[in-house]
Amino acid sequence: SHIMSEFVRMTDTERDQIDQDAQVFMRTCADAIHQLRTEAHKGVQSAQVKEHRTAVLDFIEDYLKRVCKLYSEQRAIRVKQVIDKKRL
């Protein structure tokens, strides 16, 4: 309990900044994946290498989508809590 009493909660401004930064970061990652996808096959002769690169990029893109979904779910919980507090 002593540790918890020293714990400082984040402000709404700090949470909003984290949300904004997270959205920018996710957009940057999506753009980077798209750029990698366009460059992945340049100069590659082997079909196996092309297939491997495509599979890796698909995996990375899927992972980013799952992270974005988790982020959206957590943000929705926070928004719901804010709305509930305003109702009270």
Rosetta silent file (secondary structure, phi, psi, omega in degrees, C-alpha in Angstrom):
SEQUENCE: SHIMSEFVRMTDTERDQIDQDAQVFMRTCADAIHQLRTEAHKGVQSAQVKEHRTAVLDFIEDYLKRVCKLYSEQRAIRVKQVIDKKRL
SCORE:     score description
SCORE:     0.000 S_00000001
   1 L     0.000  -29.652  178.180    0.000    0.000    0.000 S_00000001
   2 H   -63.374  -42.647  179.566    2.968    2.297    0.606 S_00000001
   3 H   -63.833  -41.833 -178.912    4.074    1.887   -2.990 S_00000001
   4 H   -65.976  -31.726 -179.625    0.565    2.610   -4.249 S_00000001
   5 H   -69.616  -24.714  178.612    0.340    5.813   -2.212 S_00000001
   6 H   -88.152   -8.252 -178.595    3.416    7.111   -4.034 S_00000001
   7 L   -71.246  130.285  179.229    1.952    6.175   -7.397 S_00000001
   8 L  -105.775  128.011  179.741    0.974    9.210   -9.435 S_00000001
   9 L   -77.135  151.615  177.431   -1.867    8.807  -11.895 S_00000001
  10 L   -75.052  148.612  176.238   -1.574   10.056  -15.422 S_00000001
  11 L   -84.163  164.260  177.118   -3.520   13.133  -16.371 S_00000001
  12 H   -62.540  -34.234  177.606   -6.031   13.173  -19.192 S_00000001
  13 H   -63.622  -42.747  177.945   -3.643   15.398  -21.133 S_00000001
  14 H   -64.513  -41.266  177.995   -0.888   12.795  -20.799 S_00000001
  15 H   -63.678  -42.028  178.331   -3.271   10.050  -21.921 S_00000001
  16 H   -62.429  -39.652  178.876   -4.368   12.137  -24.902 S_00000001
  17 H   -65.503  -41.115  177.080   -0.727   12.702  -25.869 S_00000001
  18 H   -63.014  -42.497  177.764   -0.022    8.964  -25.657 S_00000001
  19 H   -60.571  -45.250 -179.675   -3.080    8.276  -27.817 S_00000001
  20 H   -63.694  -45.799  178.940   -1.942   10.807  -30.393 S_00000001
  21 H   -62.629  -39.791  179.699    1.621    9.448  -30.412 S_00000001
  22 H   -64.272  -41.729  179.294    0.349    5.870  -30.709 S_00000001
  23 H   -64.768  -41.811  177.764   -1.812    6.757  -33.701 S_00000001
  24 H   -63.371  -42.874 -179.317    1.103    8.495  -35.428 S_00000001
  25 H   -63.965  -43.337  179.965    3.358    5.517  -34.700 S_00000001
  26 H   -65.278  -39.014  177.181    0.836    2.993  -36.042 S_00000001
  27 H   -65.118  -41.220  177.988    0.354    5.068  -39.198 S_00000001
  28 H   -62.295  -42.307  178.307    4.137    5.311  -39.636 S_00000001
  29 H   -63.920  -43.108  179.262    4.465    1.537  -39.263 S_00000001
  30 H   -62.858  -41.619  177.684    1.715    0.904  -41.807 S_00000001
  31 H   -64.179  -40.531  179.448    3.405    3.272  -44.273 S_00000001
  32 H   -64.811  -39.964  177.993    6.770    1.571  -43.715 S_00000001
  33 H   -63.903  -43.060  178.758    5.241   -1.858  -44.356 S_00000001
  34 H   -61.545  -43.525  178.840    3.647   -0.576  -47.539 S_00000001
  35 H   -63.964  -43.398  177.324    6.978    0.880  -48.692 S_00000001
  36 H   -61.082  -39.132 -179.630    8.795   -2.359  -47.883 S_00000001
  37 H   -62.991  -39.463 -179.983    6.177   -4.301  -49.811 S_00000001
  38 H   -72.298  -29.477 -178.359    6.763   -2.193  -52.933 S_00000001
  39 H   -92.332  -12.720 -170.938   10.554   -2.507  -52.630 S_00000001
  40 L   -63.771  -30.002 -173.328   10.692   -6.161  -51.551 S_00000001
  41 L  -104.267    1.925 -179.722   10.648   -7.649  -55.018 S_00000001
  42 L   -68.312  125.546  176.038   12.917   -5.227  -56.838 S_00000001
  43 L    74.499    6.257 -179.233   15.850   -7.060  -58.368 S_00000001
  44 L   -93.621  126.614 -179.312   14.844  -10.423  -56.901 S_00000001
  45 L   -93.624  -34.101 -172.805   14.982  -13.293  -59.371 S_00000001
  46 L   -78.111  129.337  175.931   14.024  -16.194  -57.135 S_00000001
  47 H   -65.916  -32.827 -179.697   10.344  -16.991  -56.688 S_00000001
  48 H   -66.100  -40.765  178.673   11.179  -18.544  -53.329 S_00000001
  49 H   -66.091  -42.995  178.058   12.720  -15.293  -52.070 S_00000001
  50 H   -60.126  -44.676 -179.857    9.708  -13.303  -53.307 S_00000001
  51 H   -63.824  -41.194  179.293    7.343  -15.734  -51.587 S_00000001
  52 H   -63.349  -47.241 -179.564    9.345  -15.581  -48.359 S_00000001
  53 H   -62.512  -41.320  177.987    9.404  -11.781  -48.322 S_00000001
  54 H   -61.804  -43.196  179.634    5.685  -11.639  -49.022 S_00000001
  55 H   -63.673  -41.980  179.241    5.006  -14.061  -46.168 S_00000001
  56 H   -63.933  -45.723  179.725    7.176  -12.057  -43.754 S_00000001
  57 H   -65.982  -36.546  175.160    5.487   -8.794  -44.706 S_00000001
  58 H   -62.227  -41.983  178.638    2.055  -10.411  -44.380 S_00000001
  59 H   -62.952  -45.912 -179.544    3.012  -11.594  -40.895 S_00000001
  60 H   -63.661  -42.907  179.761    4.263   -8.147  -39.872 S_00000001
  61 H   -64.160  -41.065  177.388    1.164   -6.472  -41.286 S_00000001
  62 H   -63.100  -41.317  178.527   -1.096   -8.924  -39.455 S_00000001
  63 H   -62.125  -44.482  178.216    0.775   -8.287  -36.212 S_00000001
  64 H   -61.074  -41.001  178.533    0.347   -4.524  -36.643 S_00000001
  65 H   -62.192  -39.636  178.532   -3.376   -5.010  -37.265 S_00000001
  66 H   -67.475  -38.808  177.191   -3.690   -7.032  -34.047 S_00000001
  67 H   -64.217  -43.695  178.707   -1.810   -4.359  -32.097 S_00000001
  68 H   -61.636  -39.820  178.974   -4.076   -1.660  -33.577 S_00000001
  69 H   -64.757  -44.538  178.116   -7.149   -3.673  -32.630 S_00000001
  70 H   -61.818  -43.613  177.742   -5.928   -4.098  -29.062 S_00000001
  71 H   -59.814  -45.104 -179.401   -5.150   -0.389  -28.854 S_00000001
  72 H   -62.399  -40.348  178.693   -8.624    0.474  -30.171 S_00000001
  73 H   -64.177  -43.101  179.730  -10.268   -1.796  -27.610 S_00000001
  74 H   -66.975  -39.087  177.846   -8.299   -0.211  -24.763 S_00000001
  75 H   -65.037  -39.688  178.615   -9.070    3.273  -26.034 S_00000001
  76 H   -62.201  -38.685  177.351  -12.781    2.398  -26.222 S_00000001
  77 H   -63.164  -43.356  179.847  -12.680    1.295  -22.584 S_00000001
  78 H   -64.310  -43.356  179.004  -11.070    4.592  -21.606 S_00000001
  79 H   -62.566  -41.989  178.821  -13.624    6.623  -23.579 S_00000001
  80 H   -62.039  -41.178  179.129  -16.455    4.658  -21.965 S_00000001
  81 H   -64.054  -40.310  178.841  -15.006    5.357  -18.510 S_00000001
  82 H   -63.927  -43.261  179.315  -14.777    9.080  -19.282 S_00000001
  83 H   -64.127  -42.723  178.526  -18.387    9.126  -20.484 S_00000001
  84 H   -62.520  -39.215  178.433  -19.529    7.225  -17.386 S_00000001
  85 H   -64.699  -38.356 -179.785  -17.707    9.705  -15.131 S_00000001
  86 H   -68.322  -32.898  178.282  -19.370   12.629  -16.865 S_00000001
  87 H   -65.850  -35.873 -179.095  -22.787   11.037  -16.376 S_00000001
  88 L   -76.745    0.000    0.000  -22.174   10.802  -12.632 S_00000001
